[in-house]
Amino acid sequence: MLEILKYCLPAIIVLGTTWIVIAKMLRNEEQKRNWELKKHTQKEITQIKLRAYERLVLLLERTQPEYMLTHIAPIELTQKTVPELQQELLRTVRMEFDHNLSQQIYISDEVWDKVILARDEMGAFINAMSMQLPPNSSTLDYAKILMTAYNSNGDTPHALAMAALKDEARRELE
């Protein structure tokens, strides 16, 4: 019996040690695979987020008066009434925003709130400028007052939202 114990005890110790070493190696290998998977996934998510920032920057650019007005044919601009042009500009802002609504999941709530504020302020601005015009004003007068007032407005909600988007995108790349 003592003789069997002499042989079995070292075998059990070697088996236990081997078991511990192999278990630790497998755990390390699994951690390494998880880290690689996380690294790969993070790279893909970063690319998706950057595309979202790009799309939101385009949204902000496309909903500024200068951009919207230059994308209306001059002949079409002169054939419209001020209320028709006003409605077209509001529709453009709404459509651009609706088209990019899903991008909110990729940016912070703080930045998304600034994008929403830019949209809301642009709608209010378009309406306010049409109210300032005398009756029977032309759409060219309306376009002129829109661009002049917007460009002299200093830090617009669009500019603030754009700056917030750029800052967050830069932090994402760090």
C-alpha positions as CSV (number, residue, x, y, z in Angstrom):
1,M,0.0,0.0,0.0
2,L,2.8,2.4,0.9
3,E,4.5,1.4,-2.3
4,I,1.4,2.4,-4.4
5,L,1.2,5.7,-2.6
6,K,4.8,6.4,-3.5
7,Y,4.0,6.2,-7.1
8,C,0.5,7.6,-7.1
9,L,1.2,10.7,-5.0
10,P,3.8,12.2,-7.4
11,A,1.5,11.3,-10.4
12,I,-1.4,13.1,-8.7
13,I,0.8,16.1,-8.0
14,V,2.0,16.2,-11.7
15,L,-1.6,15.7,-13.0
16,G,-2.8,18.6,-10.7
17,T,0.0,20.9,-11.8
18,T,-0.6,20.1,-15.4
19,W,-4.3,20.7,-15.0
20,I,-3.6,24.1,-13.4
21,V,-1.1,25.1,-16.1
22,I,-3.4,24.0,-19.0
23,A,-6.4,25.8,-17.5
24,K,-4.4,29.0,-17.1
25,M,-3.2,28.8,-20.7
26,L,-6.7,28.3,-22.0
27,R,-8.0,31.2,-19.9
28,N,-5.2,33.4,-21.3
29,E,-5.9,32.3,-24.8
30,E,-9.6,33.1,-24.4
31,Q,-8.8,36.5,-23.0
32,K,-6.5,37.1,-25.9
33,R,-9.3,36.1,-28.4
34,N,-11.8,38.3,-26.6
35,W,-9.4,41.3,-26.7
36,E,-8.8,40.8,-30.4
37,L,-12.5,40.6,-31.1
38,K,-13.2,43.7,-29.0
39,K,-10.4,45.5,-30.8
40,H,-11.8,44.5,-34.2
41,T,-15.4,45.4,-33.2
42,Q,-14.2,48.8,-31.8
43,K,-12.5,49.6,-35.1
44,E,-15.7,48.9,-37.0
45,I,-17.8,50.9,-34.6
46,T,-15.5,53.8,-34.9
47,Q,-15.8,53.8,-38.6
48,I,-19.6,53.7,-38.3
49,K,-19.6,56.6,-35.8
50,L,-17.3,58.6,-38.1
51,R,-19.8,58.2,-41.0
52,A,-22.6,59.3,-38.6
53,Y,-20.6,62.5,-37.8
54,E,-20.0,63.1,-41.5
55,R,-23.7,62.7,-42.3
56,L,-24.7,65.1,-39.5
57,V,-22.2,67.6,-40.7
58,L,-23.8,67.4,-44.1
59,L,-27.2,67.8,-42.6
60,L,-26.1,71.0,-40.9
61,E,-24.5,72.3,-44.1
62,R,-27.5,71.5,-46.2
63,T,-29.9,73.2,-43.9
64,Q,-28.2,76.6,-43.9
65,P,-30.0,79.3,-45.9
66,E,-27.2,79.9,-48.4
67,Y,-27.0,76.2,-49.3
68,M,-30.7,75.7,-49.6
69,L,-31.2,78.8,-51.7
70,T,-28.4,78.1,-54.1
71,H,-29.9,74.7,-54.8
72,I,-33.1,76.3,-56.1
73,A,-33.0,77.2,-59.8
74,P,-33.1,81.0,-60.2
75,I,-36.0,80.8,-62.6
76,E,-37.9,78.6,-60.1
77,L,-37.1,81.1,-57.3
78,T,-38.6,84.0,-59.1
79,Q,-41.8,82.0,-59.9
80,K,-42.6,81.2,-56.3
81,T,-44.3,83.3,-53.7
82,V,-42.6,84.0,-50.4
83,P,-44.9,81.6,-48.5
84,E,-44.2,78.9,-51.1
85,L,-40.4,79.4,-50.7
86,Q,-40.8,79.5,-47.0
87,Q,-42.6,76.2,-47.0
88,E,-40.0,74.7,-49.4
89,L,-37.2,75.7,-47.1
90,L,-39.0,74.3,-44.0
91,R,-39.7,71.1,-45.9
92,T,-36.0,70.8,-46.9
93,V,-34.9,71.2,-43.3
94,R,-37.5,68.6,-42.1
95,M,-36.5,66.1,-44.9
96,E,-32.8,66.5,-44.3
97,F,-33.3,66.0,-40.6
98,D,-35.7,63.0,-41.0
99,H,-33.3,61.4,-43.4
100,N,-30.5,61.5,-40.8
101,L,-32.6,60.7,-37.7
102,S,-31.1,57.3,-37.1
103,Q,-27.6,58.9,-36.7
104,Q,-28.5,59.9,-33.1
105,I,-27.6,56.4,-31.8
106,Y,-23.9,57.0,-32.7
107,I,-23.4,60.4,-31.0
108,S,-23.8,61.7,-27.5
109,D,-27.2,63.0,-26.3
110,E,-25.6,66.4,-25.7
111,V,-24.4,66.8,-29.3
112,W,-27.8,65.4,-30.6
113,D,-29.6,68.0,-28.6
114,K,-27.5,70.7,-30.3
115,V,-28.4,69.2,-33.7
116,I,-32.1,69.3,-32.8
117,L,-31.7,72.9,-31.5
118,A,-30.1,73.9,-34.9
119,R,-33.0,72.3,-36.7
120,D,-35.6,74.1,-34.5
121,E,-33.8,77.4,-34.6
122,M,-33.6,77.2,-38.4
123,G,-37.3,76.7,-38.7
124,A,-38.0,79.6,-36.4
125,F,-35.5,81.7,-38.3
126,I,-37.1,80.9,-41.7
127,N,-40.5,81.8,-40.2
128,A,-39.3,85.0,-38.5
129,M,-37.6,86.4,-41.6
130,S,-40.8,85.9,-43.7
131,M,-42.7,87.9,-41.1
132,Q,-40.3,90.8,-41.4
133,L,-41.0,91.3,-45.1
134,P,-43.5,93.9,-46.3
135,P,-46.5,92.5,-48.2
136,N,-45.9,91.7,-51.8
137,S,-42.2,91.2,-51.4
138,S,-40.4,89.1,-53.9
139,T,-38.8,85.8,-53.1
140,L,-35.5,87.4,-54.1
141,D,-36.0,89.9,-51.3
142,Y,-36.8,87.0,-48.9
143,A,-33.7,85.1,-50.0
144,K,-31.5,88.2,-49.6
145,I,-32.8,88.9,-46.1
146,L,-32.4,85.2,-45.1
147,M,-28.8,85.1,-46.2
148,T,-27.9,88.5,-44.8
149,A,-29.5,88.0,-41.4
150,Y,-28.1,84.5,-41.1
151,N,-24.5,85.4,-42.0
152,S,-24.5,88.4,-39.6
153,N,-25.9,86.2,-36.8
154,G,-22.5,85.3,-35.2
155,D,-22.4,81.9,-33.5
156,T,-25.5,80.2,-35.0
157,P,-26.9,77.0,-33.6
158,H,-25.6,75.4,-36.7
159,A,-22.1,76.5,-36.0
160,L,-22.3,75.4,-32.4
161,A,-23.7,72.0,-33.4
162,M,-21.0,71.7,-36.0
163,A,-18.3,72.5,-33.4
164,A,-19.7,70.0,-31.0
165,L,-19.8,67.3,-33.7
166,K,-16.2,68.0,-34.7
167,D,-15.0,67.9,-31.1
168,E,-16.8,64.6,-30.4
169,A,-15.4,63.1,-33.6
170,R,-11.9,64.1,-32.6
171,R,-12.3,62.6,-29.2
172,E,-13.5,59.4,-30.9
173,L,-10.3,59.2,-32.8
174,E,-8.1,59.5,-29.8
